[in-house]
C-alpha cells in the first residue's frame, strides 16, 4: 500500500516539470527502483492509472528499471552485488557490509508532447 503516496509524488513531480516546459501531455515516465525498495511496479501503474486522471500524465506509461542491490565490505572495502541471496563479501568472506544501492527510487526521465 506504500505505492499510493509514492505514486502521488510521481504524478505531482512529473506534472510540475511538464508544466515548466510547456508540455501538453506526458506519454512516458521512466523510474529507477531499487530491489530493496519494496515497490511493486504493477501496483505503481495501477495507482497511477487511477489517480492521474485529469492531469497531464493521464494515460502515461511507467517504465521501471530495477536497480540491483550493491554493498561495500566494511573490512576490505570491496564493492559487490548480492549473489544467490548471500550478503557477504566474496573477497574476504566478511558479513560486515553496508548497502550502497538498492533502496532508492527516483524519476529518471520522461517523454512529453
C-alpha positions in Angstrom: 0.0 0.0 0.0 3.0 2.3 0.3 2.9 2.6 -3.5 -0.1 5.0 -3.2 1.7 8.0 -1.6 4.8 7.4 -3.8 2.5 7.4 -6.9 1.0 10.7 -5.8 4.5 12.2 -5.6 5.4 10.8 -9.1 2.3 12.5 -10.6 2.9 15.8 -8.7 6.6 16.0 -9.7 6.1 14.9 -13.3 3.2 17.3 -13.9 5.1 20.2 -12.4 8.1 19.5 -14.6 5.9 19.1 -17.7 4.2 22.5 -17.0 7.6 24.2 -16.6 8.5 23.0 -20.1 5.0 23.9 -21.5 4.3 20.2 -22.4 0.7 19.3 -23.3 0.9 15.7 -22.3 3.2 13.2 -20.6 3.4 9.9 -22.5 6.0 8.0 -20.5 7.7 8.3 -17.2 10.9 6.3 -16.6 11.6 5.3 -13.0 14.6 3.6 -11.3 13.6 1.4 -8.4 15.9 -0.4 -6.1 15.3 -4.1 -5.5 15.1 -3.4 -1.7 12.6 -0.6 -2.0 9.7 -2.9 -1.7 7.9 -1.1 -4.5 5.9 -3.3 -6.9 5.9 -1.8 -10.4 2.5 -3.3 -11.3 0.9 -1.6 -8.2 2.5 1.7 -9.1 1.0 1.5 -12.6 -2.5 0.6 -11.2 -2.5 3.5 -8.8 -1.0 5.8 -11.4 -3.8 5.0 -13.9 -6.4 5.7 -11.2 -5.1 8.9 -9.8 -3.6 10.6 -12.8 -7.0 11.1 -14.5 -7.5 14.7 -15.5 -3.7 15.5 -15.3 -1.0 15.9 -17.9 0.2 12.4 -17.1 -3.1 10.7 -17.7 -2.5 7.7 -19.9 1.3 7.8 -19.5 3.2 4.5 -19.2 5.5 3.9 -16.3 8.7 2.2 -17.4 10.7 0.7 -14.5 14.4 -0.1 -14.4 15.3 -2.2 -11.4 18.4 -1.1 -9.5 20.3 -4.2 -8.2 21.5 -4.5 -4.6 25.1 -3.4 -4.1 27.1 -3.3 -0.9 30.6 -2.3 0.3 32.5 -4.5 2.7 33.5 -2.6 5.8 36.5 -4.9 6.3 38.3 -4.8 2.9 36.3 -2.0 1.0 35.3 -4.3 -1.8 32.1 -3.4 -3.6 29.9 -6.2 -4.8 26.4 -7.3 -5.6 24.3 -9.9 -3.8 24.8 -13.3 -5.4 22.4 -16.1 -4.6 20.8 -14.1 -1.8 24.1 -14.1 0.2 25.0 -10.8 1.8 28.7 -11.3 2.4 31.9 -10.1 0.8 33.1 -12.5 -2.0 36.7 -11.3 -1.5 37.2 -11.6 2.3 34.1 -13.6 3.3 33.0 -10.9 5.8 29.4 -10.3 6.6 30.2 -6.7 7.9 28.8 -4.8 4.9 27.0 -1.6 4.1 24.2 -1.5 1.5 25.1 1.3 -1.0 22.5 0.6 -3.8 19.1 -1.0 -4.0 16.9 1.1 -1.6 16.4 4.1 -3.8 13.6 5.1 -6.2 13.5 8.1 -8.5 12.1 9.6 -11.6 14.9 9.2 -14.2 13.3 10.9 -17.2 10.0 11.3 -19.1 8.7 11.8 -22.6 6.2 14.6 -23.3 4.4 16.0 -26.2 
